[in-house]
Amino acid sequence: MNLKSWSYYIQLRAYDESGNIKEDSALYIVGLPITDDVMKAVEMECYAQNYIPQEFAIAYGKAYAIGTDIDIKNLSDYKLNAYDKETDLYIFNENVNFHEGLEQVFRILLEQSFKDFEPSKVEPVIDVGIPPIETLREVFDKVMVDYLK
């Protein structure tokens, strides 16, 4: 099976009551299996061998891996299967879609990186290399509702 990938740099910035700031980030890698259906859906199919538009990664992509300096505990809590020492990546379970994978990236940053920091405000950093802002905000807002419970 032919596979393409998209990589996203996901970064959160947290502020505490004293005005201290803490930031952490992760590389989110999405695998996109190139099937006949995906090829036909690309407007200019001749380009699909070399380039797949980002919206296809979001619609059809599967969470592949996370790259982070965080030593993630309890991999199964985050739909992760294993840590690959050669690539220094945490590998997702099979069939985790784009949105579910992004949720897990946010959860890891919030629960693992900010666990000893009591943020009064947390926000995603908007920069080059992120998913579309609407998608980023939608998933982040969903995760924050659960995080604040």
N, CA and C atoms as an extended XYZ file, in Angstrom:
447
Properties=species:S:1:pos:R:3:atomname:S:1:resname:S:1:resid:I:1 pbc="F F F"
N         0.845       -1.185        0.000 N   MET     1
C         0.000        0.000        0.000 CA  MET     1
C         0.886        1.243        0.000 C   MET     1
N         0.525        2.174       -0.833 N   ASN     2
C         1.229        3.449       -0.902 CA  ASN     2
C         0.754        4.329        0.253 C   ASN     2
N         1.678        5.021        0.888 N   LEU     3
C         1.336        5.841        2.050 CA  LEU     3
C         2.017        7.198        1.941 C   LEU     3
N         1.271        8.236        2.178 N   LYS     4
C         1.806        9.601        2.265 CA  LYS     4
C         1.686       10.039        3.715 C   LYS     4
N         2.381       11.110        4.070 N   SER     5
C         2.257       11.582        5.451 CA  SER     5
C         2.219       13.100        5.501 C   SER     5
N         1.611       13.578        6.549 N   TRP     6
C         1.598       15.000        6.893 CA  TRP     6
C         2.130       15.094        8.311 C   TRP     6
N         2.926       16.107        8.578 N   SER     7
C         3.449       16.330        9.927 CA  SER     7
C         2.998       17.695       10.421 C   SER     7
N         2.626       17.742       11.688 N   TYR     8
C         2.139       18.980       12.298 CA  TYR     8
C         2.916       19.255       13.578 C   TYR     8
N         3.229       20.514       13.802 N   TYR     9
C         3.900       20.937       15.026 CA  TYR     9
C         2.830       21.500       15.955 C   TYR     9
N         2.526       20.765       17.008 N   ILE    10
C         1.474       21.137       17.948 CA  ILE    10
C         2.134       21.700       19.204 C   ILE    10
N         1.781       22.921       19.548 N   GLN    11
C         2.400       23.588       20.701 CA  GLN    11
C         1.317       24.222       21.568 C   GLN    11
N         1.464       24.055       22.880 N   LEU    12
C         0.568       24.696       23.844 CA  LEU    12
C         1.359       25.657       24.714 C   LEU    12
N         0.702       26.736       25.082 N   ARG    13
C         1.279       27.727       25.997 CA  ARG    13
C         0.319       27.847       27.176 C   ARG    13
N         0.857       27.726       28.388 N   ALA    14
C         0.038       27.807       29.601 CA  ALA    14
C         0.546       28.934       30.488 C   ALA    14
N        -0.392       29.582       31.150 N   TYR    15
C        -0.086       30.689       32.065 CA  TYR    15
C        -0.634       30.324       33.436 C   TYR    15
N         0.123       30.636       34.495 N   ASP    16
C        -0.424       30.444       35.836 CA  ASP    16
C        -0.863       31.796       36.397 C   ASP    16
N        -1.402       31.775       37.611 N   GLU    17
C        -1.933       32.998       38.234 CA  GLU    17
C        -0.858       34.066       38.440 C   GLU    17
N         0.398       33.654       38.588 N   SER    18
C         1.498       34.605       38.814 CA  SER    18
C         2.060       35.182       37.523 C   SER    18
N         1.539       34.729       36.393 N   GLY    19
C         2.029       35.224       35.113 CA  GLY    19
C         3.159       34.405       34.519 C   GLY    19
N         3.535       33.310       35.187 N   ASN    20
C         4.559       32.430       34.637 CA  ASN    20
C         4.002       31.718       33.406 C   ASN    20
N         4.880       31.457       32.467 N   ILE    21
C         4.481       30.813       31.223 CA  ILE    21
C         5.245       29.506       31.068 C   ILE    21
N         4.527       28.482       30.618 N   LYS    22
C         5.167       27.213       30.291 CA  LYS    22
C         4.670       26.798       28.918 C   LYS    22
N         5.595       26.363       28.079 N   GLU    23
C         5.240       25.889       26.747 CA  GLU    23
C         5.780       24.484       26.557 C   GLU    23
N         5.053       23.713       25.786 N   ASP    24
C         5.552       22.411       25.379 CA  ASP    24
C         4.940       22.085       24.029 C   ASP    24
N         5.564       21.149       23.349 N   SER    25
C         5.131       20.853       21.994 CA  SER    25
C         5.362       19.389       21.655 C   SER    25
N         4.759       18.995       20.543 N   ALA    26
C         4.935       17.643       20.035 CA  ALA    26
C         4.801       17.671       18.516 C   ALA    26
N         5.464       16.751       17.875 N   LEU    27
C         5.317       16.551       16.444 CA  LEU    27
C         4.240       15.494       16.250 C   LEU    27
N         3.227       15.810       15.479 N   TYR    28
C         2.120       14.889       15.220 CA  TYR    28
C         2.213       14.444       13.766 C   TYR    28
N         2.385       13.143       13.552 N   ILE    29
C         2.540       12.597       12.206 CA  ILE    29
C         1.291       11.802       11.843 C   ILE    29
N         0.735       12.147       10.695 N   VAL    30
C        -0.487       11.515       10.204 CA  VAL    30
C        -0.141       10.747        8.934 C   VAL    30
N        -0.529        9.477        8.891 N   GLY    31
C        -0.328        8.664        7.700 CA  GLY    31
C        -1.594        8.666        6.858 C   GLY    31
N        -1.430        8.753        5.556 N   LEU    32
C        -2.571        8.775        4.652 CA  LEU    32
C        -2.416        7.651        3.637 C   LEU    32
N        -3.190        6.564        3.817 N   PRO    33
C        -3.128        5.480        2.835 CA  PRO    33
C        -3.667        5.979        1.493 C   PRO    33
N        -2.919        5.777        0.439 N   ILE    34
C        -3.338        6.238       -0.880 CA  ILE    34
C        -4.110        5.105       -1.557 C   ILE    34
N        -5.411        5.222       -1.487 N   THR    35
C        -6.303        4.242       -2.107 CA  THR    35
C        -6.847        4.829       -3.408 C   THR    35
N        -7.508        3.993       -4.193 N   ASP    36
C        -8.122        4.483       -5.431 CA  ASP    36
C        -9.137        5.576       -5.137 C   ASP    36
N        -9.889        5.435       -4.042 N   ASP    37
C       -10.887        6.451       -3.684 CA  ASP    37
C       -10.230        7.801       -3.407 C   ASP    37
N        -9.118        7.788       -2.699 N   VAL    38
C        -8.411        9.039       -2.405 CA  VAL    38
C        -7.859        9.633       -3.696 C   VAL    38
N        -7.266        8.793       -4.534 N   MET    39
C        -6.703        9.288       -5.796 CA  MET    39
C        -7.773        9.950       -6.656 C   MET    39
N        -8.931        9.327       -6.745 N   LYS    40
C       -10.010        9.869       -7.576 CA  LYS    40
C       -10.584       11.152       -6.997 C   LYS    40
N       -10.519       11.313       -5.698 N   ALA    41
C       -11.082       12.505       -5.051 CA  ALA    41
C       -10.198       13.740       -5.229 C   ALA    41
N        -8.916       13.535       -5.507 N   VAL    42
C        -8.011       14.666       -5.730 CA  VAL    42
C        -8.360       15.279       -7.082 C   VAL    42
N        -8.593       16.598       -7.096 N   GLU    43
C        -9.051       17.270       -8.319 CA  GLU    43
C        -8.142       17.009       -9.513 C   GLU    43
N        -6.870       17.119       -9.322 N   MET    44
C        -5.931       16.860      -10.416 CA  MET    44
C        -5.192       15.579      -10.069 C   MET    44
N        -5.820       14.464      -10.406 N   GLU    45
C        -5.328       13.151      -10.008 CA  GLU    45
C        -3.868       12.921      -10.402 C   GLU    45
N        -3.413       13.555      -11.460 N   CYS    46
C        -2.028       13.356      -11.900 CA  CYS    46
C        -1.026       13.827      -10.842 C   CYS    46
N        -1.432       14.777       -9.992 N   TYR    47
C        -0.552       15.260       -8.931 CA  TYR    47
C        -0.616       14.396       -7.672 C   TYR    47
N        -1.617       13.559       -7.571 N   ALA    48
C        -1.841       12.799       -6.343 CA  ALA    48
C        -0.695       11.850       -6.021 C   ALA    48
N         0.081       11.448       -7.026 N   GLN    49
C         1.228       10.579       -6.750 CA  GLN    49
C         2.275       11.290       -5.903 C   GLN    49
N         2.352       12.619       -6.042 N   ASN    50
C         3.386       13.386       -5.354 CA  ASN    50
C         2.870       14.263       -4.233 C   ASN    50
N         1.625       14.678       -4.323 N   TYR    51
C         1.106       15.629       -3.340 CA  TYR    51
C        -0.369       15.361       -3.073 C   TYR    51
N        -0.703       15.242       -1.813 N   ILE    52
C        -2.096       15.084       -1.397 CA  ILE    52
C        -2.455       16.312       -0.577 C   ILE    52
N        -3.531       17.012       -0.933 N   PRO    53
C        -3.919       18.208       -0.175 CA  PRO    53
C        -4.193       17.901        1.298 C   PRO    53
N        -3.946       18.888        2.126 N   GLN    54
C        -4.097       18.735        3.569 CA  GLN    54
C        -5.492       18.263        3.980 C   GLN    54
N        -6.522       18.738        3.301 N   GLU    55
C        -7.880       18.341        3.698 CA  GLU    55
C        -8.094       16.833        3.582 C   GLU    55
N        -7.313       16.170        2.724 N   PHE    56
C        -7.416       14.724        2.611 CA  PHE    56
C        -6.762       14.036        3.812 C   PHE    56
N        -5.690       14.621        4.319 N   ALA    57
C        -5.060       14.080        5.532 CA  ALA    57
C        -6.038       14.156        6.695 C   ALA    57
N        -6.787       15.243        6.764 N   ILE    58
C        -7.749       15.412        7.854 CA  ILE    58
C        -8.939       14.474        7.681 C   ILE    58
N        -9.417       14.330        6.461 N   ALA    59
C       -10.599       13.506        6.205 CA  ALA    59
C       -10.303       12.005        6.227 C   ALA    59
N        -9.170       11.594        5.657 N   TYR    60
C        -8.880       10.168        5.489 CA  TYR    60
C        -7.681        9.680        6.299 C   TYR    60
N        -6.901       10.597        6.840 N   GLY    61
C        -5.655       10.226        7.496 CA  GLY    61
C        -5.846        9.479        8.805 C   GLY    61
N        -4.825        8.732        9.156 N   LYS    62
C        -4.787        7.994       10.419 CA  LYS    62
C        -3.603        8.498       11.242 C   LYS    62
N        -3.838        8.658       12.526 N   ALA    63
C        -2.756        9.071       13.421 CA  ALA    63
C        -1.663        8.010       13.348 C   ALA    63
N        -0.444        8.433       13.093 N   TYR    64
C         0.659        7.483       12.984 CA  TYR    64
C         1.585        7.538       14.197 C   TYR    64
N         2.074        8.742       14.532 N   ALA    65
C         3.067        8.818       15.604 CA  ALA    65
C         3.122       10.205       16.226 C   ALA    65
N         3.747       10.241       17.408 N   ILE    66
C         4.004       11.489       18.123 CA  ILE    66
C         5.495       11.529       18.444 C   ILE    66
N         6.106       12.658       18.162 N   GLY    67
C         7.484       12.896       18.568 CA  GLY    67
C         7.494       13.957       19.655 C   GLY    67
N         8.036       13.624       20.807 N   THR    68
C         8.064       14.558       21.930 CA  THR    68
C         9.188       14.187       22.886 C   THR    68
N         9.630       15.156       23.661 N   ASP    69
C        10.628       14.886       24.696 CA  ASP    69
C         9.987       14.366       25.974 C   ASP    69
N         8.668       14.378       26.036 N   ILE    70
C         7.947       13.904       27.215 CA  ILE    70
C         8.079       12.389       27.307 C   ILE    70
N         8.364       11.891       28.490 N   ASP    71
C         8.390       10.452       28.739 CA  ASP    71
C         6.954       10.042       29.056 C   ASP    71
N         6.237        9.605       28.042 N   ILE    72
C         4.807        9.323       28.189 CA  ILE    72
C         4.604        8.051       29.000 C   ILE    72
N         3.812        8.177       30.033 N   LYS    73
C         3.451        7.037       30.874 CA  LYS    73
C         2.101        6.488       30.410 C   LYS    73
N         1.851        5.220       30.638 N   ASN    74
C         0.565        4.583       30.324 CA  ASN    74
C         0.155        4.824       28.872 C   ASN    74
N         0.911        4.268       27.960 N   LEU    75
C         0.679        4.483       26.530 CA  LEU    75
C        -0.757        4.196       26.114 C   LEU    75
N        -1.337        3.149       26.653 N   SER    76
C        -2.697        2.778       26.235 CA  SER    76
C        -3.733        3.843       26.588 C   SER    76
N        -3.462        4.673       27.587 N   ASP    77
C        -4.390        5.760       27.936 CA  ASP    77
C        -4.507        6.785       26.813 C   ASP    77
N        -3.526        6.810       25.927 N   TYR    78
C        -3.478        7.801       24.851 CA  TYR    78
C        -3.569        7.160       23.462 C   TYR    78
N        -4.091        5.943       23.408 N   LYS    79
C        -4.244        5.202       22.145 CA  LYS    79
C        -2.903        4.975       21.452 C   LYS    79
N        -1.862        4.848       22.271 N   LEU    80
C        -0.527        4.580       21.745 CA  LEU    80
C        -0.193        3.110       21.926 C   LEU    80
N         0.517        2.559       20.956 N   ASN    81
C         0.854        1.151       20.967 CA  ASN    81
C         2.251        0.892       21.522 C   ASN    81
N         3.212        1.729       21.129 N   ALA    82
C         4.600        1.449       21.504 CA  ALA    82
C         5.470        2.686       21.319 C   ALA    82
N         6.666        2.588       21.884 N   TYR    83
C         7.693        3.604       21.665 CA  TYR    83
C         8.766        2.978       20.791 C   TYR    83
N         9.120        3.621       19.703 N   ASP    84
C        10.151        3.135       18.793 CA  ASP    84
C        11.449        3.896       19.063 C   ASP    84
N        12.420        3.202       19.653 N   LYS    85
C        13.687        3.851       20.023 CA  LYS    85
C        14.471        4.345       18.811 C   LYS    85
N        14.399        3.617       17.706 N   GLU    86
C        15.160        4.010       16.511 CA  GLU    86
C        14.721        5.362       15.966 C   GLU    86
N        13.415        5.595       15.949 N   THR    87
C        12.894        6.852       15.398 CA  THR    87
C        12.575        7.869       16.476 C   THR    87
N        12.604        7.440       17.738 N   ASP    88
C        12.263        8.298       18.874 CA  ASP    88
C        10.821        8.800       18.759 C   ASP    88
N         9.937        7.892       18.327 N   LEU    89
C         8.521        8.223       18.161 CA  LEU    89
C         7.648        7.265       18.955 C   LEU    89
N         6.546        7.796       19.445 N   TYR    90
C         5.499        6.974       20.039 CA  TYR    90
C         4.512        6.650       18.925 C   TYR    90
N         4.219        5.373       18.728 N   ILE    91
C         3.391        4.918       17.618 CA  ILE    91
C         1.955        4.680       18.095 C   ILE    91
N         1.005        5.219       17.352 N   PHE    92
C        -0.410        5.051       17.682 CA  PHE    92
C        -0.891        3.634       17.388 C   PHE    92
N        -1.973        3.241       18.048 N   ASN    93
C        -2.696        2.029       17.687 CA  ASN    93
C        -3.211        2.196       16.261 C   ASN    93
N        -3.586        1.095       15.633 N   GLU    94
C        -4.131        1.169       14.276 CA  GLU    94
C        -5.514        1.811       14.277 C   GLU    94
N        -5.836        2.458       13.182 N   ASN    95
C        -7.162        3.028       12.906 CA  ASN    95
C        -7.598        4.142       13.845 C   ASN    95
N        -6.660        4.896       14.384 N   VAL    96
C        -6.990        6.105       15.141 CA  VAL    96
C        -7.055        7.227       14.111 C   VAL    96
N        -8.228        7.868       13.975 N   ASN    97
C        -8.359        8.881       12.928 CA  ASN    97
C        -7.638       10.179       13.303 C   ASN    97
N        -7.609       11.106       12.362 N   PHE    98
C        -6.884       12.367       12.534 CA  PHE    98
C        -7.309       13.099       13.798 C   PHE    98
N        -8.621       13.295       13.973 N   HIS    99
C        -9.125       14.062       15.116 CA  HIS    99
C        -8.820       13.370       16.447 C   HIS    99
N        -9.016       12.049       16.496 N   GLU   100
C        -8.718       11.304       17.726 CA  GLU   100
C        -7.233       11.413       18.083 C   GLU   100
N        -6.383       11.326       17.087 N   GLY   101
C        -4.948       11.445       17.335 CA  GLY   101
C        -4.566       12.821       17.845 C   GLY   101
N        -5.158       13.859       17.252 N   LEU   102
C        -4.875       15.220       17.699 CA  LEU   102
C        -5.362       15.428       19.131 C   LEU   102
N        -6.516       14.846       19.465 N   GLU   103
C        -7.002       14.907       20.854 CA  GLU   103
C        -5.964       14.321       21.802 C   GLU   103
N        -5.391       13.197       21.426 N   GLN   104
C        -4.412       12.533       22.292 CA  GLN   104
C        -3.141       13.370       22.435 C   GLN   104
N        -2.731       14.036       21.374 N   VAL   105
C        -1.557       14.914       21.461 CA  VAL   105
C        -1.816       16.022       22.479 C   VAL   105
N        -2.983       16.657       22.386 N   PHE   106
C        -3.326       17.706       23.353 CA  PHE   106
C        -3.388       17.143       24.772 C   PHE   106
N        -3.992       15.972       24.937 N   ARG   107
C        -4.086       15.365       26.270 CA  ARG   107
C        -2.701       15.089       26.845 C   ARG   107
N        -1.807       14.576       26.027 N   ILE   108
C        -0.447       14.281       26.495 CA  ILE   108
C         0.229       15.561       26.965 C   ILE   108
N         0.138       16.605       26.170 N   LEU   109
C         0.765       17.869       26.566 CA  LEU   109
C         0.150       18.397       27.857 C   LEU   109
N        -1.165       18.348       27.970 N   LEU   110
C        -1.839       18.866       29.165 CA  LEU   110
C        -1.569       18.010       30.400 C   LEU   110
N        -1.729       16.710       30.261 N   GLU   111
C        -1.663       15.811       31.418 CA  GLU   111
C        -0.243       15.426       31.809 C   GLU   111
N         0.643       15.323       30.851 N   GLN   112
C         2.002       14.880       31.153 CA  GLN   112
C         2.961       16.057       31.354 C   GLN   112
N         2.876       17.057       30.511 N   SER   113
C         3.824       18.171       30.584 CA  SER   113
C         3.430       19.215       31.621 C   SER   113
N         2.142       19.485       31.730 N   PHE   114
C         1.679       20.545       32.628 CA  PHE   114
C         1.184       20.009       33.973 C   PHE   114
N         1.467       18.754       34.280 N   LYS   115
C         0.922       18.155       35.505 CA  LYS   115
C         1.435       18.822       36.784 C   LYS   115
N         2.642       19.374       36.772 N   ASP   116
C         3.186       20.045       37.959 CA  ASP   116
C         3.084       21.565       37.857 C   ASP   116
N         2.329       22.026       36.896 N   PHE   117
C         2.138       23.454       36.648 CA  PHE   117
C         0.632       23.681       36.720 C   PHE   117
N         0.202       24.630       37.489 N   GLU   118
C        -1.237       24.860       37.642 CA  GLU   118
C        -1.670       26.019       36.750 C   GLU   118
N        -2.014       25.705       35.497 N   PRO   119
C        -2.355       26.789       34.579 CA  PRO   119
C        -3.734       27.380       34.858 C   PRO   119
N        -3.814       28.687       34.727 N   SER   120
C        -5.112       29.350       34.801 CA  SER   120
C        -5.648       29.577       33.390 C   SER   120
N        -4.750       29.480       32.410 N   LYS   121
C        -5.135       29.646       31.011 CA  LYS   121
C        -4.203       28.800       30.156 C   LYS   121
N        -4.766       28.125       29.171 N   VAL   122
C        -3.979       27.336       28.224 CA  VAL   122
C        -4.493       27.666       26.828 C   VAL   122
N        -3.555       27.812       25.895 N   GLU   123
C        -3.960       28.105       24.523 CA  GLU   123
C        -3.021       27.413       23.543 C   GLU   123
N        -3.551       27.020       22.392 N   PRO   124
C        -2.665       26.493       21.357 CA  PRO   124
C        -1.905       27.644       20.716 C   PRO   124
N        -0.677       27.387       20.339 N   VAL   125
C         0.128       28.398       19.657 CA  VAL   125
C        -0.191       28.298       18.163 C   VAL   125
N        -0.589       29.425       17.595 N   ILE   126
C        -0.927       29.472       16.175 CA  ILE   126
C         0.328       29.878       15.411 C   ILE   126
N         0.811       28.974       14.574 N   ASP   127
C         2.064       29.204       13.861 CA  ASP   127
C         2.066       28.351       12.599 C   ASP   127
N         3.120       28.462       11.839 N   VAL   128
C         3.293       27.636       10.650 CA  VAL   128
C         3.402       26.181       11.088 C   VAL   128
N         2.839       25.275       10.325 N   GLY   129
C         2.983       23.857       10.616 CA  GLY   129
C         1.865       23.267       11.446 C   GLY   129
N         0.773       24.028       11.643 N   ILE   130
C        -0.357       23.506       12.403 CA  ILE   130
C        -1.455       23.061       11.439 C   ILE   130
N        -2.388       22.246       11.919 N   PRO   131
C        -3.565       21.947       11.096 CA  PRO   131
C        -4.365       23.236       10.878 C   PRO   131
N        -5.368       23.219       10.010 N   PRO   132
C        -6.197       24.414        9.851 CA  PRO   132
C        -6.702       24.902       11.212 C   PRO   132
N        -6.735       26.209       11.390 N   ILE   133
C        -7.084       26.792       12.691 CA  ILE   133
C        -8.436       26.304       13.185 C   ILE   133
N        -9.420       26.194       12.293 N   GLU   134
C       -10.748       25.740       12.712 CA  GLU   134
C       -10.679       24.331       13.300 C   GLU   134
N        -9.929       23.455       12.651 N   THR   135
C        -9.776       22.078       13.134 CA  THR   135
C        -9.024       22.060       14.456 C   THR   135
N        -7.938       22.811       14.522 N   LEU   136
C        -7.137       22.887       15.747 CA  LEU   136
C        -7.995       23.358       16.918 C   LEU   136
N        -8.738       24.433       16.727 N   ARG   137
C        -9.575       25.000       17.805 CA  ARG   137
C       -10.686       24.033       18.207 C   ARG   137
N       -11.316       23.421       17.228 N   GLU   138
C       -12.408       22.486       17.517 CA  GLU   138
C       -11.931       21.347       18.421 C   GLU   138
N       -10.818       20.740       18.056 N   VAL   139
C       -10.291       19.616       18.833 CA  VAL   139
C        -9.762       20.105       20.179 C   VAL   139
N        -9.034       21.210       20.200 N   PHE   140
C        -8.500       21.750       21.450 CA  PHE   140
C        -9.629       22.083       22.425 C   PHE   140
N       -10.671       22.756       21.949 N   ASP   141
C       -11.794       23.124       22.823 CA  ASP   141
C       -12.466       21.892       23.410 C   ASP   141
N       -12.607       20.845       22.611 N   LYS   142
C       -13.205       19.593       23.096 CA  LYS   142
C       -12.350       18.982       24.211 C   LYS   142
N       -11.047       18.956       24.013 N   VAL   143
C       -10.139       18.387       25.014 CA  VAL   143
C       -10.154       19.226       26.290 C   VAL   143
N       -10.192       20.540       26.155 N   MET   144
C       -10.176       21.423       27.329 CA  MET   144
C       -11.415       21.245       28.198 C   MET   144
N       -12.560       20.975       27.599 N   VAL   145
C       -13.779       20.739       28.379 CA  VAL   145
C       -13.552       19.564       29.325 C   VAL   145
N       -12.970       18.488       28.813 N   ASP   146
C       -12.693       17.319       29.658 CA  ASP   146
C       -11.574       17.596       30.656 C   ASP   146
N       -10.566       18.345       30.247 N   TYR   147
C        -9.418       18.641       31.101 CA  TYR   147
C        -9.823       19.479       32.309 C   TYR   147
N       -10.754       20.380       32.124 N   LEU   148
C       -11.161       21.285       33.199 CA  LEU   148
C       -12.156       20.663       34.172 C   LEU   148
N       -12.629       19.463       33.881 N   LYS   149
C       -13.589       18.798       34.786 CA  LYS   149
C       -12.930       18.396       36.088 C   LYS   149
